[in-house]
Amino acid sequence: MLLHKYLCPLLLFTALISCNRDTSKDIYKPDINSTTKIASPRELSAGISTIFTATSYAYDSPSDWVTGKLQDRFINGDGLYDDPRTADDNPKTGGKGPLFCGSSCGSCHNNSGRTKSSLFTDGGTGKGNFSSFLTFIRTPNDQYHRNYGRVLHDHAIYGVKPEGKVHVKYTEKQYQLDDGTPYSLITPHYWITDFYMEDIDMSQIEMSVRTPLRHVGMGQMMAIDREELKELEKRQYPEYGISGEINWIVERGQRQIGLSGHKAQHADLTVELGFLSDIGVTNHRYPFEISHGQPQVKGDYGIQISSEDMADVDLYMHSLGVPARRNINSELVKRGEKMFEKAKCHLCHVPTLHTQPEGATLIDGTRLPWLGGQTIHPYSDYLLHDMGPELGDDFSQFNASGDEWRTTPLWGIGLQKIVNNHTDLLHDGRARNVLEAIMWHGGEGDVSRKIFAKMNADDRQALIAFVESL
């Protein structure tokens, strides 16, 4: 059932790939004339994990090194990621609930991307079995509300009440760029109703609503050279007000560099946490239901998915290919790259990073050396930056303040329309396109926003074309 996704053109290797940095062999790409040609380094977003496809499966296809037993595990992990869970005891498909936010990883991350959020389609909590956003809640003094956890679960199985329903309204305001070109920005206003217990006054709730991230380059992110990130943190650009910060977190009992999540609040890909909190499926790391202790939920449901299956989902996410850059020889795109640098976007959206020689390790200890020693182009420094109060959510996590967000990697961003049929961006999807995303930049992004706003129309178009080529 899943094999049709893997028939897209993939990289062809001419020899074994060395895991030493900058010693990769020539990589050939499929050609429309049935001949092969060597890929340009500028096209290779993720080294040997680059895939040459711009279809709806551009985020959801394996790297070419995924063969043999790894491929079997990849296919199993893909199915577990995509297939909806049910509220029964089937060890392969059951375990959903009692409370949940979606029925599968793929419900919110369609094709490993960003499913169009029900914030826009339904005005908040979705009418189906998913909402495609998470709502973090706590008290104004950073405590969990009694009878609730860190995430408000707005869906439930039959016989159980959701913890609450989220609603949103948008106010739209008109603006002009420096040359008089009009644009508008929409600001979301959130509130919660239908609490399963007593109502909580919204003045007593700090909340952060976040739409899904694209799962592009997850394996490369986990293999990133941490020493390089530390060096990036040392770089200061006081003339532009830019200073990135590592989010040091505690996970699995260890102090680590946070990498994943909107605020880099996790050190791993949160497979086990996601299955528990988002779907309600218990596992060996999180053996108790997310609703454990609530008066409406009784009993112990036991472990509902095996550690082996969790590791296969982790493998699936680690080994997804990263789509190659497109239109690299376009004069418009080349001009846009210059404008990208002129606007100082590259100081946070760093074009080139490297992965550590040993690659990455899955949650079951499986090593993935193919991810090691690679030159990659995520267009991110994976550091925290203060983006100003307009984008702030008052929801701090470890080092990250309410106004701080991890720099979003831009690789593959131009294919989101093809993969997910929308162009919504930023942590809660409020930016409807690249231009709006840029114009929302405040704080450390304010200089870039102002430079962009002063550009003439052709230069702005070129910059956007460059971003969409990544």
N, C-alpha and C positions, 0 to 999 in steps of 0.2 A: 504493500500500500504506500510505503514511503519512498520506494526506490525511484519513482519518477522525478523526485527533486534532485537526485544526484546525477542526472544525465546531462546537466548543463556543462558547457566547456570548462575544463579545469586546467591547471598548469601541467606541463609535461617536463620532467626532469631529464637532463642529459647524463647525470651521474649522481652518486651519493652526495648529499649536501653536508658540508662541514658545519660543525657547531661553533666554530670560531668566528668572532666578529669580523665582518667585512671580507670574508673569504668565500662568499657564495659563488657557485658556478653560474654559467649562463642559464637563464630561464626562458623557455620558449612558450609562446602563447598561440592559441588557435587563430587561424587566419581565414577570412571569408573565401579566399581563393584556394583553399585546401592545401596550402603550403604553410610551413612554420616560419616564424621569425622571432628573433630574440627580443624579449621585453626590455623596454627602456627602464633604467633604475627609477626614473620619475614616476613610472606607472606602478611600481611594486610597493603598494601601501604597507604590506606586512611581510616583506621578504618572501620566503618559500610558502607562506600561508596565503599569499595573494591569489585570488581567483578572478578569472576573466569572464564575468557575467554581469549583465545589467538588467536581469529579469526580476520578477517578483520574488525570486528565491535568492537574490543577491546577498541577503544577510543570513540565509538559511541553508547553505551548502557546505559540505566538508572541505577542509584543506586537502591538498592532493596527497599528503603523507598519511592520511587516514586509510589504512589498508588492513587486510587480514582480521585479526581479533579486534583490533581497534575499530574497524569498520562495523563489526557486529555489535560492539558496545555502543558505538555512535548511533546506530539505527535504533537500538533499544532505548537509549537516552532520549533520542528525538521523539519516539513514540510516547514515552513517559512525560515529556515536556509538553507535547501537543494534545494528547488525547484527554478529553474531559473525564474527571473523576466522578464517581457516583457515590451516593450515600448508602453503601452496603459494605459487606465484609470481604469482597473480592480482593485478594492481595495485590492484583495487578492494576485494577481500575477503581477500587472502592476507597472508602475512608473519608470522603469529603465531609466537611463540617464538624460539629454542628454549626459553627459560624465560619464564614469565609468571605473573601472578596472576589474570587473568580473560581472557575471550575478546573482550570489548568494554567500552566505558565503561559501557554500559547494564546489563551483567551485575552490576556492583556498585552502579550508580546507576539502578536500575529506575525508569522514568518520571521520570528526573532527580532521584530522591530517594535513599533509603537502603535498599538491598536488605537484607532480614533476614540478618544475618551467620551464617555457618556456625559461628562460635564458639558459638552457641546451638543451631543445628540439628544440627551434626555434632561438637561438642566440639573444634573447632579447624579445621585445614585441611579444606576442603570435599571431598566425595566426587566432585563433578562437576568442571567446568573453571573454577571460581572459588571463592573463599573469602569474598569481600566484607569483607576487612580487609587492611591492610598491616602488615607487621612490620618495623620499623626495628631494625637490630642494629649494634653496634660493641663495641670492647673497653672495659674500664673506664677507659682513658686516652684515650678519644675517637678511636681509630683504627679503620679498617676491618679486619676479619679477613682474613687472607690467603685468597685464592680466593673472597672474597665481596665484595659491595658494600654500599650503605647499606640496601637492602631485601632480605629473604630471600624468594626466589621459590619458592613451594611447589607449583608445577605446571610441567610440562614436556611437550613433544611426544614422540612415540614415538621411542625410541632415546636419549633424554637423561634424566638423573636430575634431579628437583627438588633444589634446594639443601638442603631439609630440610622437615620437617613440624611444624606448630605444634599444641600441645595446650593445653587450658584446663580447669581445674576451678574451681568456685565454692563459696565458703563463705558461708553465709547467717547473719546475726545479727539478732536481734530487738531492737527499740527501742520507746520510747513517746514520743509528743508530750507537751507539758506537761499536757494535759487527760486523759492516760491512753490516748489513741487509739494502738493498736499499728501499727507498720509494720516492715518489714525491709529490709536492704540486702545485696546480694551483692557479694563481693569476688573478682575473678578472680585466678587463679594460673597463670602461663604457663610452658611449657617447650617445648624443641625436640628432636626426635629425627630419625633417618634422614638425617643429614648426608651429602651426596654425596661429601665427602672424609672426612678423619679427624674423629672426634667432637670437639666443643668442649664443655668443661665449662661448665655454666650459670653458674658463679661468674665466668667470664671473658666473659660476655655481658651487655651492657646492651641492653635491648630495650624498644621502645614499640609496642604493638599499637593500631591505630587503625581504626575503622570509617568508612565513607564519610560525607562531609558531603552535605547536601541542596544541590542546585544551584539554589537559589532566589535571585534577585536578584544573580546574578553580574555582569551588565552594570552595574547600579547601583553595585556594590562597586568595579568598575574605574573608574567615572566619579566616585567620591567626591571631594569637595573635600578635598585633602590639608591645606590650611591649617586647615580646620576640625578635622581630626584632631590637628594640632599644638596647637590651642587646647584641645581636650579633654585632651590629655596634661598641659597646665599645671594643670588643675583637680585639686586635692588635697582629700581629705576625711579628714583625720587622725582626726576624731572617730569615723569608721567604719572606719578602717584601709584606705581605698581610695585607690589611686594607679595609674592606668593608664600604660602605657608603649608607645611605638611600637617595633615590631621593625624596626630598620634592617638591611637585608640587601644583599648584592651579587648582582645577577643581570644577565645579558647585559653584564657588565663595568661596571655602574653601581651606585652606592649608591642604594637606593630604599627606600620605605616598603613593608614587607611587608603584604599584605592577605589572601591566600588561604591555606588550610590551617589545621589545628588550632592551630598556633602562629604563624600569620601569617608562615610561613617562605618565602612566594613572593610576587613582585610581579605575576605574571600568572596566567592560569587553567591553566597547566601542561599545555596540550593536547599539545605535542610531547613533553614529558617523560613524560606519562601514557601516550601511545601506545608509547613505547620501554620504560619501566620496567614498566608494568602489563600490557601486551599483548605486548611484544617486537617492535614494529613500528618499524623504523628510518625516519628522516626526515632532511631536510637539516640541521636543527639538531643532531640526534643520529644521526650516520651509522653508528655502530658498535653492534652488539648489546650488550645489557646483560650478556650472558655472554661478551663479547669477552675473550679471554685465558684462559678456563677450559680445562683440558686435555681435557675431554670434548666441547668444541665446536670444530669446525674450519671454516675457510673464511670468506669475506666474502659476506654475503647481499645487499649493495647497498642502495640506497634503496627502501623498500617502500611509501611513500605520498608523494604529491606535496605540495609547499608549498601549492598551491591548495586541496587537500582539507583540509589542516590548518587553513588560514584559515577554511574553511567550518564546520568544527567549532567554531572559536573564535567565529564569528558566531552559530552556533546557541546557544551557551552565553550569549553577551552579550545576545541578543535574546529570551530566554525571558520571558514575562510573569510578573508576581508576583501571586498571588491576593489579591483584595480582602479586607479585614477583614469578618468576619461578626458578626451579632448585636449590632451597635453600640448598638441601642436597648434591649437587655435590661437590666433593673434589676440582675440578678445580675452581668452583665459590667461595668456601670458601677461597682458596688460593688467588684468585683475590681480595677478599675484604681486605685481609691483604696488598696486593700490593697497593691497592687504598689508604689505610691509610699511607703506607710507602711513597708514592709519595705526600702526603699531599693534595690530592684531596678533602678530607673530610673537610678541613678548609673552603672552599667556598661552595662546594657541600655538605652542612650539611645534614647528614642522617635523623635526627629526629627533627621535630618541633611539635607545638601544635596549635589547633584552639581555638579561644576565646569562652567562655561558651555560649554566646548567638547565636552563629552560624553566618549566613550571612543574609543580607536583599536585596531583589531585587529592581529594579528601581521603582517599583510601591508600595513599602513599605511592600510587602509580606515577612514575616520572615521565615527562613529555620533553625529551631533549630537542625535538624538532623546533620547539619554540625558543631555543637558546641561541645566543650569538647573532641575533638578527637586527638589521637596521630597519626601523619602522617609521611610519609617518602618520601618527595619530592626530596631529595638530592639537595637542594638549600638553600641559605640564603636569596634569593630575594633582595640582595644588589648589588650595583654597584661596579665593580672592573675594574681597568685599565688593559687592555689586551694587551697593547703595540701598537705602531704605525702601525705595519703590519696589524692588524685587525681594525685599526681606520678608521673613515669615515669623520672626521672634522665636524660632525654634532652634536652639543651639543643640549641637551633638558633638561631644568631646571638645576638641579645639575649635570647631566651627561655630561661629556666632550665627545669629539669625540672619544677618545680612551677607554671610559668606557662603559661597558655593564652589564646588569643584569645577575646574575648567572642563567643559564638555568636549570630548574628542569629536572632531569634525569628519573623520574618515567615513565615507559612505553616506554622508548627509544628503547629497544630491539625489540619492536613489530612494529616499523615504516616500516620495510621491508615488513611485512605481510599486514599492513594496507594500505600503500601507494606505495609499490613496488619500494622503493629506500631507500638509507641510507645517503642521503645528509644532512649535519649538518652545524651548525654555522649560523650567521645572514643572510648571503646571499647564503648559500648552498655550499660554496666553498670546504668544507671538504667532501670527498666522503665516508668516513667511520670514525669509532671511532679513529683509529690510527691517521689519518690526523687531526682530530679535536684536539687531544691532542698536536700534533706537531705544530699546529698553535698558541698554547698558548704562549703569551709573557707577558711582564709586570709582573703583580702579579701572573701569571700562569707559569712564566719562570722556577721557581724551580721545580715545578711538571713535566714540560716537560723534564727537564734535568735528573731528577731521573728516569723517564720512559725510556728515551733514553739509560740510562746506564744498565737497566735491561736485563737479559738474555731472550731469545726468549720464554721460558716456562712461565716466570713470566709476560711478556707482554701479552701473550695469555691469561693467567689467569685473568689479570686485565680487559682486554677487555670482556672476558666471564662474569665477574662480572657485568660490566656496562650493558651488554646486557641482564642480568637476571632481571634488575630492572623494 
